[in-house]
Amino acid sequence: MTERCQDFSADRGYDDGTLKAALWDVYRIRPLIDTRQMWQDEKKDPGYDPSKPISRSLYPDRVDTVVYSEKGEVSYYCPKTNTVRAMAFQGFESDRDTLKYRCPAAAYGCSARDATSVMRSPVLRRANTDALFGLISRT
């Protein structure tokens, strides 16, 4: 079966970084598994609004405007306009083992007034992100 299978689809009960890593690293099967919602600290915050998605900085060791949600959606936070816009998924590079995202303005060819502009495109190395990002875009 592993010779014929290209994708493995399962419910979020199978959301585990080691399973996702093994499927791709050993069998070259793309795991299509929904992400469990496990973030609890933000939900205890007095200002928590359940109607808004929780986001964290993509690079917590530095001040950054690129954030991601609990579901693995990568976005850009504009401090000038106080808006959050989804980054454009540009694909998985299997030879580099990375997910690529681009600024919405650059990806969709619109002006920076229409979509928030980001100076760089984040590249997510799978070695650091298996549990949350896997191999597919969550946007």
C-alpha positions in Angstrom: 0.0 0.0 0.0 2.8 2.5 0.8 4.1 2.1 -2.8 0.7 3.3 -4.2 -0.2 5.9 -1.6 0.7 9.6 -2.2 -1.5 11.2 0.5 -2.6 10.1 4.0 -5.9 11.7 5.1 -7.0 11.4 8.7 -8.9 13.3 11.4 -7.2 15.5 13.9 -6.9 12.6 16.4 -3.9 11.5 14.4 -2.3 15.0 14.6 1.2 14.2 15.8 4.5 15.6 14.6 6.3 12.3 14.7 3.6 10.6 12.6 3.6 13.4 10.1 7.4 13.3 9.9 7.6 9.6 9.5 5.0 9.5 6.7 7.0 12.0 4.6 10.6 11.1 5.6 10.2 7.3 5.4 7.4 6.8 2.8 7.2 10.1 1.0 3.5 10.2 1.7 1.9 13.7 2.3 0.0 13.7 5.6 -3.3 15.6 5.3 -4.2 15.7 8.9 -6.2 18.5 10.5 -4.4 20.3 13.4 -5.7 20.0 16.9 -6.4 23.1 18.9 -4.1 22.8 21.8 -3.2 26.4 22.7 -4.5 27.1 26.2 -2.4 30.0 27.6 -4.0 32.7 25.3 -7.5 31.4 26.1 -6.9 32.2 29.8 -6.0 35.8 29.0 -8.6 38.4 30.3 -8.7 40.1 26.8 -9.3 36.8 25.0 -11.9 37.1 22.2 -13.1 33.6 21.0 -14.3 35.1 17.7 -10.7 36.1 16.8 -8.0 33.5 16.0 -5.1 33.3 18.4 -1.7 34.1 16.7 1.9 33.9 17.8 5.0 35.3 16.3 6.6 33.1 13.7 10.0 33.9 15.2 9.6 34.4 18.9 13.2 35.3 19.5 12.8 38.6 17.7 10.1 41.3 17.2 8.4 40.3 14.0 5.3 41.1 12.0 4.9 37.6 10.6 2.5 35.5 12.8 0.8 32.1 12.6 -2.4 30.8 14.0 -3.1 27.6 15.9 -4.3 26.0 12.7 -1.0 26.8 11.0 -2.2 29.8 8.9 0.7 32.2 8.2 -0.2 35.9 8.2 1.3 39.4 8.3 0.4 41.9 11.0 0.7 45.5 9.8 1.4 47.7 12.9 0.4 50.9 10.9 -3.1 49.8 10.0 -3.6 47.2 12.7 -4.7 44.6 10.1 -3.8 41.0 9.7 -3.6 39.6 6.2 -3.0 36.0 5.1 0.4 35.3 3.4 0.2 33.7 0.0 1.3 30.0 0.0 3.8 29.4 -2.7 4.3 25.7 -2.3 6.4 23.0 -0.7 10.0 22.6 -1.9 10.8 18.9 -1.3 14.5 19.3 -2.1 14.8 22.1 0.6 12.2 20.6 2.9 10.4 24.0 3.2 7.1 25.6 2.9 7.2 29.0 1.1 5.0 32.0 1.6 4.9 35.5 -0.1 3.6 38.9 0.6 0.0 39.2 -0.7 0.9 42.3 -2.8 3.8 40.5 -4.5 1.9 37.2 -5.0 -1.3 38.6 -6.4 0.2 41.5 -8.3 -1.8 44.2 -6.5 -0.6 47.5 -5.1 0.7 47.7 -1.6 -2.4 49.9 -0.8 -4.7 46.9 -1.6 -2.6 44.3 0.2 -0.2 44.6 3.0 3.4 44.5 1.9 6.1 42.4 3.5 9.7 43.0 2.9 10.6 39.3 2.9 9.1 35.9 2.3 9.1 33.5 5.2 10.4 30.0 4.5 9.4 27.4 7.1 11.9 24.6 7.6 10.0 21.4 8.2 12.5 20.2 10.8 11.2 22.9 13.2 7.6 22.9 12.3 6.3 19.3 11.8 3.8 19.3 14.5 2.0 22.4 13.3 2.7 23.0 9.6 3.3 19.6 8.0 3.7 19.8 4.2 0.6 21.6 3.1 -0.8 25.1 3.5 -3.5 25.8 6.1 -4.8 29.0 4.3 
